[in-house]
Amino acid sequence: MAFQPKGAAKTNANKVRQQNRAASQGASDAEFASETDAQHVRQQNQQAESKKQQNQQ
């Protein structure tokens, strides 16, 4: 028998198992790469770096 936590569990174990199976097969609900705008991240990093250099002067 599977582990049964005492009290109210916040995690839906069956959903986690389903997501783990999907991830092992290469399909996932959490596809982070497609949600990330790489160009925007580069721009933010460049701005942060220039602000950092200005603060050091």
All heavy atoms as atom14 arrays in JSON, in Angstrom:
{
  "sequence": "MAFQPKGAAKTNANKVRQQNRAASQGASDAEFASETDAQHVRQQNQQAESKKQQNQQ",
  "atom14_mask": [
    [1, 1, 1, 1, 1, 1, 1, 1, 0, 0, 0, 0, 0, 0],
    [1, 1, 1, 1, 1, 0, 0, 0, 0, 0, 0, 0, 0, 0],
    [1, 1, 1, 1, 1, 1, 1, 1, 1, 1, 1, 0, 0, 0],
    [1, 1, 1, 1, 1, 1, 1, 1, 1, 0, 0, 0, 0, 0],
    [1, 1, 1, 1, 1, 1, 1, 0, 0, 0, 0, 0, 0, 0],
    [1, 1, 1, 1, 1, 1, 1, 1, 1, 0, 0, 0, 0, 0],
    [1, 1, 1, 1, 0, 0, 0, 0, 0, 0, 0, 0, 0, 0],
    [1, 1, 1, 1, 1, 0, 0, 0, 0, 0, 0, 0, 0, 0],
    [1, 1, 1, 1, 1, 0, 0, 0, 0, 0, 0, 0, 0, 0],
    [1, 1, 1, 1, 1, 1, 1, 1, 1, 0, 0, 0, 0, 0],
    [1, 1, 1, 1, 1, 1, 1, 0, 0, 0, 0, 0, 0, 0],
    [1, 1, 1, 1, 1, 1, 1, 1, 0, 0, 0, 0, 0, 0],
    [1, 1, 1, 1, 1, 0, 0, 0, 0, 0, 0, 0, 0, 0],
    [1, 1, 1, 1, 1, 1, 1, 1, 0, 0, 0, 0, 0, 0],
    [1, 1, 1, 1, 1, 1, 1, 1, 1, 0, 0, 0, 0, 0],
    [1, 1, 1, 1, 1, 1, 1, 0, 0, 0, 0, 0, 0, 0],
    [1, 1, 1, 1, 1, 1, 1, 1, 1, 1, 1, 0, 0, 0],
    [1, 1, 1, 1, 1, 1, 1, 1, 1, 0, 0, 0, 0, 0],
    [1, 1, 1, 1, 1, 1, 1, 1, 1, 0, 0, 0, 0, 0],
    [1, 1, 1, 1, 1, 1, 1, 1, 0, 0, 0, 0, 0, 0],
    [1, 1, 1, 1, 1, 1, 1, 1, 1, 1, 1, 0, 0, 0],
    [1, 1, 1, 1, 1, 0, 0, 0, 0, 0, 0, 0, 0, 0],
    [1, 1, 1, 1, 1, 0, 0, 0, 0, 0, 0, 0, 0, 0],
    [1, 1, 1, 1, 1, 1, 0, 0, 0, 0, 0, 0, 0, 0],
    [1, 1, 1, 1, 1, 1, 1, 1, 1, 0, 0, 0, 0, 0],
    [1, 1, 1, 1, 0, 0, 0, 0, 0, 0, 0, 0, 0, 0],
    [1, 1, 1, 1, 1, 0, 0, 0, 0, 0, 0, 0, 0, 0],
    [1, 1, 1, 1, 1, 1, 0, 0, 0, 0, 0, 0, 0, 0],
    [1, 1, 1, 1, 1, 1, 1, 1, 0, 0, 0, 0, 0, 0],
    [1, 1, 1, 1, 1, 0, 0, 0, 0, 0, 0, 0, 0, 0],
    [1, 1, 1, 1, 1, 1, 1, 1, 1, 0, 0, 0, 0, 0],
    [1, 1, 1, 1, 1, 1, 1, 1, 1, 1, 1, 0, 0, 0],
    [1, 1, 1, 1, 1, 0, 0, 0, 0, 0, 0, 0, 0, 0],
    [1, 1, 1, 1, 1, 1, 0, 0, 0, 0, 0, 0, 0, 0],
    [1, 1, 1, 1, 1, 1, 1, 1, 1, 0, 0, 0, 0, 0],
    [1, 1, 1, 1, 1, 1, 1, 0, 0, 0, 0, 0, 0, 0],
    [1, 1, 1, 1, 1, 1, 1, 1, 0, 0, 0, 0, 0, 0],
    [1, 1, 1, 1, 1, 0, 0, 0, 0, 0, 0, 0, 0, 0],
    [1, 1, 1, 1, 1, 1, 1, 1, 1, 0, 0, 0, 0, 0],
    [1, 1, 1, 1, 1, 1, 1, 1, 1, 1, 0, 0, 0, 0],
    [1, 1, 1, 1, 1, 1, 1, 0, 0, 0, 0, 0, 0, 0],
    [1, 1, 1, 1, 1, 1, 1, 1, 1, 1, 1, 0, 0, 0],
    [1, 1, 1, 1, 1, 1, 1, 1, 1, 0, 0, 0, 0, 0],
    [1, 1, 1, 1, 1, 1, 1, 1, 1, 0, 0, 0, 0, 0],
    [1, 1, 1, 1, 1, 1, 1, 1, 0, 0, 0, 0, 0, 0],
    [1, 1, 1, 1, 1, 1, 1, 1, 1, 0, 0, 0, 0, 0],
    [1, 1, 1, 1, 1, 1, 1, 1, 1, 0, 0, 0, 0, 0],
    [1, 1, 1, 1, 1, 0, 0, 0, 0, 0, 0, 0, 0, 0],
    [1, 1, 1, 1, 1, 1, 1, 1, 1, 0, 0, 0, 0, 0],
    [1, 1, 1, 1, 1, 1, 0, 0, 0, 0, 0, 0, 0, 0],
    [1, 1, 1, 1, 1, 1, 1, 1, 1, 0, 0, 0, 0, 0],
    [1, 1, 1, 1, 1, 1, 1, 1, 1, 0, 0, 0, 0, 0],
    [1, 1, 1, 1, 1, 1, 1, 1, 1, 0, 0, 0, 0, 0],
    [1, 1, 1, 1, 1, 1, 1, 1, 1, 0, 0, 0, 0, 0],
    [1, 1, 1, 1, 1, 1, 1, 1, 0, 0, 0, 0, 0, 0],
    [1, 1, 1, 1, 1, 1, 1, 1, 1, 0, 0, 0, 0, 0],
    [1, 1, 1, 1, 1, 1, 1, 1, 1, 0, 0, 0, 0, 0]
  ],
  "atom14_positions": [
    [[0.84, -1.19, 0.0], [0.0, 0.0, 0.0], [0.88, 1.25, 0.0], [1.91, 1.28, 0.64], [-0.91, -0.02, 1.23], [-1.95, 1.06, 1.21], [-3.3, 0.68, 2.33], [-3.18, 2.06, 3.42], [0.0, 0.0, 0.0], [0.0, 0.0, 0.0], [0.0, 0.0, 0.0], [0.0, 0.0, 0.0], [0.0, 0.0, 0.0], [0.0, 0.0, 0.0]],
    [[0.44, 2.26, -0.7], [1.21, 3.5, -0.82], [1.17, 4.27, 0.49], [0.27, 4.1, 1.31], [0.64, 4.35, -1.93], [0.0, 0.0, 0.0], [0.0, 0.0, 0.0], [0.0, 0.0, 0.0], [0.0, 0.0, 0.0], [0.0, 0.0, 0.0], [0.0, 0.0, 0.0], [0.0, 0.0, 0.0], [0.0, 0.0, 0.0], [0.0, 0.0, 0.0]],
    [[2.15, 5.11, 0.66], [2.23, 5.96, 1.85], [1.02, 6.88, 1.93], [0.67, 7.54, 0.97], [3.52, 6.79, 1.79], [3.61, 7.84, 2.87], [3.85, 7.48, 4.19], [3.44, 9.16, 2.58], [3.93, 8.45, 5.17], [3.51, 10.13, 3.56], [3.76, 9.76, 4.86], [0.0, 0.0, 0.0], [0.0, 0.0, 0.0], [0.0, 0.0, 0.0]],
    [[0.38, 6.91, 3.06], [-0.76, 7.78, 3.29], [-0.41, 8.78, 4.38], [-0.27, 8.39, 5.54], [-2.0, 6.96, 3.72], [-2.49, 6.0, 2.67], [-3.04, 6.71, 1.46], [-3.69, 7.73, 1.56], [-2.76, 6.17, 0.28], [0.0, 0.0, 0.0], [0.0, 0.0, 0.0], [0.0, 0.0, 0.0], [0.0, 0.0, 0.0], [0.0, 0.0, 0.0]],
    [[-0.22, 10.05, 4.02], [0.14, 11.04, 5.05], [-1.01, 11.28, 6.01], [-2.18, 11.14, 5.64], [0.44, 12.3, 4.25], [-0.3, 12.12, 2.97], [-0.36, 10.64, 2.72], [0.0, 0.0, 0.0], [0.0, 0.0, 0.0], [0.0, 0.0, 0.0], [0.0, 0.0, 0.0], [0.0, 0.0, 0.0], [0.0, 0.0, 0.0], [0.0, 0.0, 0.0]],
    [[-0.66, 11.6, 7.24], [-1.69, 11.95, 8.22], [-2.05, 13.41, 8.04], [-1.19, 14.25, 7.82], [-1.17, 11.7, 9.64], [-0.91, 10.24, 9.92], [-0.4, 10.03, 11.32], [-0.14, 8.55, 11.53], [0.42, 8.27, 12.83], [0.0, 0.0, 0.0], [0.0, 0.0, 0.0], [0.0, 0.0, 0.0], [0.0, 0.0, 0.0], [0.0, 0.0, 0.0]],
    [[-3.31, 13.74, 8.13], [-3.75, 15.12, 7.95], [-4.03, 15.4, 6.48], [-3.96, 14.52, 5.63], [0.0, 0.0, 0.0], [0.0, 0.0, 0.0], [0.0, 0.0, 0.0], [0.0, 0.0, 0.0], [0.0, 0.0, 0.0], [0.0, 0.0, 0.0], [0.0, 0.0, 0.0], [0.0, 0.0, 0.0], [0.0, 0.0, 0.0], [0.0, 0.0, 0.0]],
    [[-4.35, 16.63, 6.2], [-4.71, 17.01, 4.84], [-3.44, 17.23, 4.01], [-2.63, 18.08, 4.33], [-5.54, 18.28, 4.86], [0.0, 0.0, 0.0], [0.0, 0.0, 0.0], [0.0, 0.0, 0.0], [0.0, 0.0, 0.0], [0.0, 0.0, 0.0], [0.0, 0.0, 0.0], [0.0, 0.0, 0.0], [0.0, 0.0, 0.0], [0.0, 0.0, 0.0]],
    [[-3.29, 16.45, 2.96], [-2.14, 16.6, 2.07], [-2.48, 17.64, 1.01], [-3.56, 17.64, 0.44], [-1.79, 15.27, 1.42], [0.0, 0.0, 0.0], [0.0, 0.0, 0.0], [0.0, 0.0, 0.0], [0.0, 0.0, 0.0], [0.0, 0.0, 0.0], [0.0, 0.0, 0.0], [0.0, 0.0, 0.0], [0.0, 0.0, 0.0], [0.0, 0.0, 0.0]],
    [[-1.54, 18.51, 0.74], [-1.76, 19.55, -0.26], [-1.43, 19.06, -1.67], [-1.76, 19.7, -2.64], [-0.88, 20.77, 0.06], [-1.15, 21.37, 1.41], [-2.37, 22.24, 1.4], [-2.5, 22.97, 2.72], [-3.81, 23.07, 3.21], [0.0, 0.0, 0.0], [0.0, 0.0, 0.0], [0.0, 0.0, 0.0], [0.0, 0.0, 0.0], [0.0, 0.0, 0.0]],
    [[-0.75, 17.93, -1.77], [-0.31, 17.42, -3.07], [-1.24, 16.31, -3.54], [-1.56, 15.4, -2.8], [1.12, 16.86, -2.95], [1.96, 17.9, -2.46], [1.63, 16.39, -4.29], [0.0, 0.0, 0.0], [0.0, 0.0, 0.0], [0.0, 0.0, 0.0], [0.0, 0.0, 0.0], [0.0, 0.0, 0.0], [0.0, 0.0, 0.0], [0.0, 0.0, 0.0]],
    [[-1.66, 16.4, -4.78], [-2.46, 15.35, -5.39], [-1.5, 14.32, -5.97], [-0.92, 14.52, -7.03], [-3.35, 15.96, -6.48], [-4.23, 14.93, -7.14], [-3.99, 13.73, -7.07], [-5.28, 15.39, -7.79], [0.0, 0.0, 0.0], [0.0, 0.0, 0.0], [0.0, 0.0, 0.0], [0.0, 0.0, 0.0], [0.0, 0.0, 0.0], [0.0, 0.0, 0.0]],
    [[-1.32, 13.22, -5.25], [-0.31, 12.22, -5.62], [-0.59, 11.63, -6.99], [0.34, 11.39, -7.77], [-0.26, 11.12, -4.57], [0.0, 0.0, 0.0], [0.0, 0.0, 0.0], [0.0, 0.0, 0.0], [0.0, 0.0, 0.0], [0.0, 0.0, 0.0], [0.0, 0.0, 0.0], [0.0, 0.0, 0.0], [0.0, 0.0, 0.0], [0.0, 0.0, 0.0]],
    [[-1.84, 11.38, -7.32], [-2.15, 10.82, -8.62], [-1.78, 11.76, -9.76], [-1.29, 11.34, -10.8], [-3.63, 10.43, -8.71], [-3.94, 9.2, -7.89], [-3.1, 8.32, -7.74], [-5.14, 9.13, -7.35], [0.0, 0.0, 0.0], [0.0, 0.0, 0.0], [0.0, 0.0, 0.0], [0.0, 0.0, 0.0], [0.0, 0.0, 0.0], [0.0, 0.0, 0.0]],
    [[-2.0, 13.05, -9.55], [-1.64, 14.04, -10.56], [-0.12, 14.08, -10.72], [0.39, 14.17, -11.83], [-2.19, 15.42, -10.19], [-1.9, 16.48, -11.24], [-2.79, 17.68, -11.05], [-2.49, 18.78, -12.05], [-2.69, 18.4, -13.43], [0.0, 0.0, 0.0], [0.0, 0.0, 0.0], [0.0, 0.0, 0.0], [0.0, 0.0, 0.0], [0.0, 0.0, 0.0]],
    [[0.6, 14.0, -9.62], [2.07, 14.01, -9.68], [2.56, 12.78, -10.43], [3.44, 12.88, -11.29], [2.68, 14.06, -8.26], [4.19, 13.84, -8.31], [2.37, 15.39, -7.61], [0.0, 0.0, 0.0], [0.0, 0.0, 0.0], [0.0, 0.0, 0.0], [0.0, 0.0, 0.0], [0.0, 0.0, 0.0], [0.0, 0.0, 0.0], [0.0, 0.0, 0.0]],
    [[1.99, 11.62, -10.14], [2.39, 10.4, -10.85], [2.12, 10.53, -12.35], [2.94, 10.13, -13.17], [1.63, 9.19, -10.29], [2.11, 8.77, -8.93], [1.43, 7.48, -8.48], [1.64, 7.28, -7.06], [0.74, 7.53, -6.12], [-0.47, 7.94, -6.43], [1.04, 7.33, -4.85], [0.0, 0.0, 0.0], [0.0, 0.0, 0.0], [0.0, 0.0, 0.0]],
    [[0.99, 11.11, -12.69], [0.63, 11.3, -14.1], [1.63, 12.23, -14.78], [2.1, 11.98, -15.89], [-0.79, 11.86, -14.2], [-1.26, 12.09, -15.61], [-2.65, 12.72, -15.65], [-3.18, 13.13, -14.63], [-3.23, 12.79, -16.83], [0.0, 0.0, 0.0], [0.0, 0.0, 0.0], [0.0, 0.0, 0.0], [0.0, 0.0, 0.0], [0.0, 0.0, 0.0]],
    [[1.98, 13.32, -14.11], [2.95, 14.26, -14.67], [4.33, 13.62, -14.81], [5.03, 13.85, -15.79], [3.05, 15.52, -13.8], [1.83, 16.41, -13.91], [1.88, 17.57, -12.96], [2.5, 17.51, -11.89], [1.22, 18.65, -13.31], [0.0, 0.0, 0.0], [0.0, 0.0, 0.0], [0.0, 0.0, 0.0], [0.0, 0.0, 0.0], [0.0, 0.0, 0.0]],
    [[4.7, 12.78, -13.83], [6.0, 12.11, -13.9], [6.03, 11.14, -15.07], [7.04, 11.05, -15.77], [6.29, 11.37, -12.59], [6.63, 12.32, -11.46], [6.95, 13.48, -11.69], [6.57, 11.83, -10.24], [0.0, 0.0, 0.0], [0.0, 0.0, 0.0], [0.0, 0.0, 0.0], [0.0, 0.0, 0.0], [0.0, 0.0, 0.0], [0.0, 0.0, 0.0]],
    [[4.95, 10.42, -15.28], [4.89, 9.49, -16.42], [4.99, 10.27, -17.74], [5.73, 9.89, -18.63], [3.59, 8.68, -16.39], [3.65, 7.46, -15.51], [2.48, 6.54, -15.77], [1.17, 7.18, -15.56], [0.54, 7.24, -14.4], [1.08, 6.71, -13.32], [-0.64, 7.83, -14.32], [0.0, 0.0, 0.0], [0.0, 0.0, 0.0], [0.0, 0.0, 0.0]],
    [[4.26, 11.37, -17.82], [4.27, 12.18, -19.04], [5.67, 12.76, -19.28], [6.16, 12.77, -20.41], [3.24, 13.29, -18.95], [0.0, 0.0, 0.0], [0.0, 0.0, 0.0], [0.0, 0.0, 0.0], [0.0, 0.0, 0.0], [0.0, 0.0, 0.0], [0.0, 0.0, 0.0], [0.0, 0.0, 0.0], [0.0, 0.0, 0.0], [0.0, 0.0, 0.0]],
    [[6.31, 13.22, -18.22], [7.64, 13.8, -18.37], [8.65, 12.76, -18.81], [9.55, 13.04, -19.61], [8.08, 14.44, -17.06], [0.0, 0.0, 0.0], [0.0, 0.0, 0.0], [0.0, 0.0, 0.0], [0.0, 0.0, 0.0], [0.0, 0.0, 0.0], [0.0, 0.0, 0.0], [0.0, 0.0, 0.0], [0.0, 0.0, 0.0], [0.0, 0.0, 0.0]],
    [[8.52, 11.53, -18.3], [9.46, 10.49, -18.69], [9.29, 10.1, -20.15], [10.19, 9.55, -20.76], [9.31, 9.26, -17.78], [8.09, 8.6, -18.04], [0.0, 0.0, 0.0], [0.0, 0.0, 0.0], [0.0, 0.0, 0.0], [0.0, 0.0, 0.0], [0.0, 0.0, 0.0], [0.0, 0.0, 0.0], [0.0, 0.0, 0.0], [0.0, 0.0, 0.0]],
    [[8.13, 10.38, -20.71], [7.86, 10.07, -22.11], [8.1, 11.29, -23.0], [7.83, 11.24, -24.2], [6.42, 9.58, -22.27], [6.15, 8.27, -21.55], [4.69, 7.91, -21.51], [3.85, 8.67, -21.98], [4.38, 6.78, -20.92], [0.0, 0.0, 0.0], [0.0, 0.0, 0.0], [0.0, 0.0, 0.0], [0.0, 0.0, 0.0], [0.0, 0.0, 0.0]],
    [[8.56, 12.37, -22.41], [8.91, 13.55, -23.2], [7.79, 14.56, -23.33], [7.95, 15.57, -23.99], [0.0, 0.0, 0.0], [0.0, 0.0, 0.0], [0.0, 0.0, 0.0], [0.0, 0.0, 0.0], [0.0, 0.0, 0.0], [0.0, 0.0, 0.0], [0.0, 0.0, 0.0], [0.0, 0.0, 0.0], [0.0, 0.0, 0.0], [0.0, 0.0, 0.0]],
    [[6.65, 14.31, -22.73], [5.54, 15.27, -22.78], [5.33, 15.84, -21.38], [5.34, 15.1, -20.4], [4.27, 14.58, -23.25], [0.0, 0.0, 0.0], [0.0, 0.0, 0.0], [0.0, 0.0, 0.0], [0.0, 0.0, 0.0], [0.0, 0.0, 0.0], [0.0, 0.0, 0.0], [0.0, 0.0, 0.0], [0.0, 0.0, 0.0], [0.0, 0.0, 0.0]],
    [[5.15, 17.12, -21.3], [5.0, 17.74, -19.99], [4.05, 18.93, -20.06], [4.05, 19.67, -21.04], [6.36, 18.21, -19.47], [6.23, 18.88, -18.24], [0.0, 0.0, 0.0], [0.0, 0.0, 0.0], [0.0, 0.0, 0.0], [0.0, 0.0, 0.0], [0.0, 0.0, 0.0], [0.0, 0.0, 0.0], [0.0, 0.0, 0.0], [0.0, 0.0, 0.0]],
    [[3.27, 19.11, -19.01], [2.4, 20.29, -18.92], [3.22, 21.54, -18.65], [2.81, 22.64, -18.99], [1.37, 20.11, -17.8], [0.32, 19.07, -18.14], [0.17, 18.75, -19.33], [-0.35, 18.59, -17.21], [0.0, 0.0, 0.0], [0.0, 0.0, 0.0], [0.0, 0.0, 0.0], [0.0, 0.0, 0.0], [0.0, 0.0, 0.0], [0.0, 0.0, 0.0]],
    [[4.37, 21.37, -18.02], [5.21, 22.5, -17.64], [6.32, 22.67, -18.66], [7.44, 22.23, -18.45], [5.77, 22.29, -16.24], [0.0, 0.0, 0.0], [0.0, 0.0, 0.0], [0.0, 0.0, 0.0], [0.0, 0.0, 0.0], [0.0, 0.0, 0.0], [0.0, 0.0, 0.0], [0.0, 0.0, 0.0], [0.0, 0.0, 0.0], [0.0, 0.0, 0.0]],
    [[6.01, 23.27, -19.77], [7.0, 23.47, -20.83], [7.55, 24.88, -20.68], [7.05, 25.83, -21.25], [6.34, 23.29, -22.2], [7.33, 23.23, -23.34], [8.29, 22.07, -23.23], [7.84, 20.94, -23.0], [9.5, 22.32, -23.37], [0.0, 0.0, 0.0], [0.0, 0.0, 0.0], [0.0, 0.0, 0.0], [0.0, 0.0, 0.0], [0.0, 0.0, 0.0]],
    [[8.6, 25.02, -19.86], [9.1, 26.34, -19.5], [9.83, 27.01, -20.66], [9.76, 28.21, -20.83], [10.03, 26.25, -18.29], [9.34, 25.74, -17.06], [9.65, 24.51, -16.54], [8.37, 26.5, -16.45], [9.0, 24.04, -15.42], [7.72, 26.03, -15.33], [8.03, 24.8, -14.81], [0.0, 0.0, 0.0], [0.0, 0.0, 0.0], [0.0, 0.0, 0.0]],
    [[10.54, 26.23, -21.43], [11.37, 26.83, -22.48], [10.53, 27.62, -23.46], [10.95, 28.69, -23.91], [12.15, 25.74, -23.19], [0.0, 0.0, 0.0], [0.0, 0.0, 0.0], [0.0, 0.0, 0.0], [0.0, 0.0, 0.0], [0.0, 0.0, 0.0], [0.0, 0.0, 0.0], [0.0, 0.0, 0.0], [0.0, 0.0, 0.0], [0.0, 0.0, 0.0]],
    [[9.36, 27.14, -23.81], [8.55, 27.84, -24.8], [7.92, 29.11, -24.23], [7.5, 29.97, -24.96], [7.46, 26.92, -25.34], [6.56, 26.58, -24.31], [0.0, 0.0, 0.0], [0.0, 0.0, 0.0], [0.0, 0.0, 0.0], [0.0, 0.0, 0.0], [0.0, 0.0, 0.0], [0.0, 0.0, 0.0], [0.0, 0.0, 0.0], [0.0, 0.0, 0.0]],
    [[7.87, 29.19, -22.9], [7.27, 30.37, -22.27], [8.29, 31.47, -22.01], [7.93, 32.56, -21.62], [6.63, 29.97, -20.93], [5.49, 28.99, -21.1], [4.97, 28.47, -19.78], [5.41, 28.97, -18.73], [4.13, 27.58, -19.8], [0.0, 0.0, 0.0], [0.0, 0.0, 0.0], [0.0, 0.0, 0.0], [0.0, 0.0, 0.0], [0.0, 0.0, 0.0]],
    [[9.56, 31.17, -22.23], [10.62, 32.13, -21.93], [11.01, 32.87, -23.21], [11.35, 32.26, -24.21], [11.84, 31.41, -21.35], [11.44, 30.7, -20.19], [12.93, 32.39, -21.01], [0.0, 0.0, 0.0], [0.0, 0.0, 0.0], [0.0, 0.0, 0.0], [0.0, 0.0, 0.0], [0.0, 0.0, 0.0], [0.0, 0.0, 0.0], [0.0, 0.0, 0.0]],
    [[10.98, 34.18, -23.13], [11.41, 35.02, -24.26], [12.89, 35.31, -24.06], [13.28, 36.18, -23.29], [10.59, 36.31, -24.27], [10.94, 37.22, -25.42], [11.9, 36.9, -26.18], [10.26, 38.24, -25.58], [0.0, 0.0, 0.0], [0.0, 0.0, 0.0], [0.0, 0.0, 0.0], [0.0, 0.0, 0.0], [0.0, 0.0, 0.0], [0.0, 0.0, 0.0]],
    [[13.72, 34.54, -24.75], [15.17, 34.63, -24.55], [15.7, 36.03, -24.86], [16.57, 36.53, -24.15], [15.88, 33.59, -25.4], [0.0, 0.0, 0.0], [0.0, 0.0, 0.0], [0.0, 0.0, 0.0], [0.0, 0.0, 0.0], [0.0, 0.0, 0.0], [0.0, 0.0, 0.0], [0.0, 0.0, 0.0], [0.0, 0.0, 0.0], [0.0, 0.0, 0.0]],
    [[15.17, 36.65, -25.89], [15.64, 37.99, -26.25], [15.35, 38.99, -25.13], [16.17, 39.83, -24.8], [14.99, 38.44, -27.56], [15.46, 39.79, -28.04], [16.96, 39.82, -28.33], [17.51, 38.85, -28.83], [17.6, 40.92, -28.02], [0.0, 0.0, 0.0], [0.0, 0.0, 0.0], [0.0, 0.0, 0.0], [0.0, 0.0, 0.0], [0.0, 0.0, 0.0]],
    [[14.18, 38.88, -24.54], [13.81, 39.77, -23.43], [14.72, 39.54, -22.22], [15.15, 40.5, -21.57], [12.34, 39.54, -23.07], [11.83, 40.43, -21.99], [11.63, 41.78, -22.17], [11.48, 40.17, -20.71], [11.19, 42.31, -21.04], [11.1, 41.35, -20.14], [0.0, 0.0, 0.0], [0.0, 0.0, 0.0], [0.0, 0.0, 0.0], [0.0, 0.0, 0.0]],
    [[15.02, 38.28, -21.94], [15.91, 37.97, -20.82], [17.3, 38.55, -21.07], [17.9, 39.14, -20.17], [15.98, 36.44, -20.6], [17.07, 36.08, -19.6], [14.64, 35.91, -20.13], [0.0, 0.0, 0.0], [0.0, 0.0, 0.0], [0.0, 0.0, 0.0], [0.0, 0.0, 0.0], [0.0, 0.0, 0.0], [0.0, 0.0, 0.0], [0.0, 0.0, 0.0]],
    [[17.8, 38.41, -22.3], [19.11, 38.98, -22.63], [19.13, 40.49, -22.43], [20.09, 41.07, -21.92], [19.5, 38.65, -24.07], [19.92, 37.23, -24.28], [20.47, 37.01, -25.69], [20.39, 35.62, -26.04], [19.46, 35.08, -26.84], [18.56, 35.83, -27.41], [19.45, 33.79, -27.08], [0.0, 0.0, 0.0], [0.0, 0.0, 0.0], [0.0, 0.0, 0.0]],
    [[18.04, 41.13, -22.86], [17.94, 42.59, -22.72], [17.93, 42.98, -21.25], [18.63, 43.93, -20.86], [16.67, 43.07, -23.41], [16.51, 44.57, -23.42], [15.23, 45.0, -24.12], [14.4, 44.17, -24.48], [15.06, 46.29, -24.28], [0.0, 0.0, 0.0], [0.0, 0.0, 0.0], [0.0, 0.0, 0.0], [0.0, 0.0, 0.0], [0.0, 0.0, 0.0]],
    [[17.18, 42.27, -20.44], [17.14, 42.58, -19.0], [18.51, 42.36, -18.37], [18.94, 43.16, -17.53], [16.1, 41.7, -18.31], [14.67, 42.11, -18.59], [13.67, 41.23, -17.9], [13.86, 40.03, -17.78], [12.6, 41.82, -17.42], [0.0, 0.0, 0.0], [0.0, 0.0, 0.0], [0.0, 0.0, 0.0], [0.0, 0.0, 0.0], [0.0, 0.0, 0.0]],
    [[19.2, 41.29, -18.76], [20.53, 41.02, -18.22], [21.5, 42.12, -18.6], [22.32, 42.54, -17.78], [21.05, 39.66, -18.72], [20.33, 38.51, -18.08], [19.65, 38.66, -17.08], [20.49, 37.34, -18.68], [0.0, 0.0, 0.0], [0.0, 0.0, 0.0], [0.0, 0.0, 0.0], [0.0, 0.0, 0.0], [0.0, 0.0, 0.0], [0.0, 0.0, 0.0]],
    [[21.41, 42.59, -19.83], [22.29, 43.66, -20.29], [22.02, 44.95, -19.5], [22.96, 45.64, -19.09], [22.09, 43.89, -21.78], [23.1, 44.82, -22.39], [22.9, 44.95, -23.9], [21.81, 44.71, -24.41], [23.95, 45.32, -24.61], [0.0, 0.0, 0.0], [0.0, 0.0, 0.0], [0.0, 0.0, 0.0], [0.0, 0.0, 0.0], [0.0, 0.0, 0.0]],
    [[20.76, 45.26, -19.28], [20.41, 46.46, -18.51], [20.9, 46.34, -17.07], [21.44, 47.3, -16.51], [18.9, 46.68, -18.53], [18.38, 47.14, -19.88], [16.87, 47.2, -19.93], [16.18, 46.78, -19.0], [16.32, 47.72, -21.03], [0.0, 0.0, 0.0], [0.0, 0.0, 0.0], [0.0, 0.0, 0.0], [0.0, 0.0, 0.0], [0.0, 0.0, 0.0]],
    [[20.76, 45.18, -16.49], [21.21, 44.97, -15.11], [22.72, 45.1, -15.01], [23.24, 45.69, -14.06], [20.75, 43.6, -14.61], [0.0, 0.0, 0.0], [0.0, 0.0, 0.0], [0.0, 0.0, 0.0], [0.0, 0.0, 0.0], [0.0, 0.0, 0.0], [0.0, 0.0, 0.0], [0.0, 0.0, 0.0], [0.0, 0.0, 0.0], [0.0, 0.0, 0.0]],
    [[23.41, 44.57, -16.0], [24.87, 44.65, -16.0], [25.34, 46.09, -16.14], [26.26, 46.53, -15.44], [25.44, 43.8, -17.14], [26.95, 43.69, -17.13], [27.49, 42.99, -15.92], [26.8, 42.11, -15.37], [28.62, 43.32, -15.5], [0.0, 0.0, 0.0], [0.0, 0.0, 0.0], [0.0, 0.0, 0.0], [0.0, 0.0, 0.0], [0.0, 0.0, 0.0]],
    [[24.7, 46.88, -17.0], [25.12, 48.28, -17.17], [24.8, 49.09, -15.91], [25.59, 49.95, -15.52], [24.49, 48.9, -18.41], [23.1, 48.85, -18.35], [0.0, 0.0, 0.0], [0.0, 0.0, 0.0], [0.0, 0.0, 0.0], [0.0, 0.0, 0.0], [0.0, 0.0, 0.0], [0.0, 0.0, 0.0], [0.0, 0.0, 0.0], [0.0, 0.0, 0.0]],
    [[23.69, 48.8, -15.25], [23.38, 49.49, -13.98], [24.41, 49.12, -12.92], [24.83, 49.98, -12.14], [21.98, 49.11, -13.5], [20.87, 49.78, -14.25], [19.51, 49.4, -13.7], [18.39, 50.01, -14.52], [17.06, 49.63, -14.02], [0.0, 0.0, 0.0], [0.0, 0.0, 0.0], [0.0, 0.0, 0.0], [0.0, 0.0, 0.0], [0.0, 0.0, 0.0]],
    [[24.82, 47.86, -12.9], [25.8, 47.42, -11.94], [27.12, 48.14, -12.15], [27.77, 48.59, -11.2], [26.0, 45.89, -12.08], [26.89, 45.26, -11.04], [26.82, 43.76, -11.15], [28.12, 43.23, -11.66], [28.15, 41.76, -11.71], [0.0, 0.0, 0.0], [0.0, 0.0, 0.0], [0.0, 0.0, 0.0], [0.0, 0.0, 0.0], [0.0, 0.0, 0.0]],
    [[27.52, 48.3, -13.41], [28.77, 48.99, -13.71], [28.69, 50.47, -13.36], [29.65, 51.05, -12.88], [29.13, 48.82, -15.19], [29.57, 47.41, -15.52], [29.84, 47.23, -17.0], [29.67, 48.14, -17.79], [30.23, 46.02, -17.37], [0.0, 0.0, 0.0], [0.0, 0.0, 0.0], [0.0, 0.0, 0.0], [0.0, 0.0, 0.0], [0.0, 0.0, 0.0]],
    [[27.51, 51.09, -13.56], [27.34, 52.49, -13.2], [27.44, 52.68, -11.69], [28.01, 53.66, -11.21], [25.99, 53.0, -13.69], [25.91, 53.21, -15.18], [24.52, 53.63, -15.62], [23.59, 53.69, -14.83], [24.36, 53.9, -16.92], [0.0, 0.0, 0.0], [0.0, 0.0, 0.0], [0.0, 0.0, 0.0], [0.0, 0.0, 0.0], [0.0, 0.0, 0.0]],
    [[26.93, 51.72, -10.94], [26.96, 51.82, -9.48], [28.38, 51.62, -8.93], [28.69, 52.1, -7.85], [26.02, 50.79, -8.85], [24.57, 51.17, -9.05], [24.24, 52.32, -9.27], [23.69, 50.17, -8.99], [0.0, 0.0, 0.0], [0.0, 0.0, 0.0], [0.0, 0.0, 0.0], [0.0, 0.0, 0.0], [0.0, 0.0, 0.0], [0.0, 0.0, 0.0]],
    [[29.23, 50.95, -9.68], [30.6, 50.71, -9.21], [31.5, 51.92, -9.47], [32.54, 52.03, -8.89], [31.19, 49.48, -9.91], [30.59, 48.19, -9.46], [31.12, 46.98, -10.22], [31.81, 47.13, -11.22], [30.78, 45.81, -9.74], [0.0, 0.0, 0.0], [0.0, 0.0, 0.0], [0.0, 0.0, 0.0], [0.0, 0.0, 0.0], [0.0, 0.0, 0.0]],
    [[31.07, 52.83, -10.33], [31.92, 53.99, -10.67], [31.79, 55.08, -9.64], [30.87, 55.32, -8.99], [31.55, 54.53, -12.04], [31.93, 53.55, -13.12], [31.48, 54.04, -14.5], [30.8, 55.07, -14.61], [31.82, 53.3, -15.52], [0.0, 0.0, 0.0], [0.0, 0.0, 0.0], [0.0, 0.0, 0.0], [0.0, 0.0, 0.0], [0.0, 0.0, 0.0]]
  ]
}
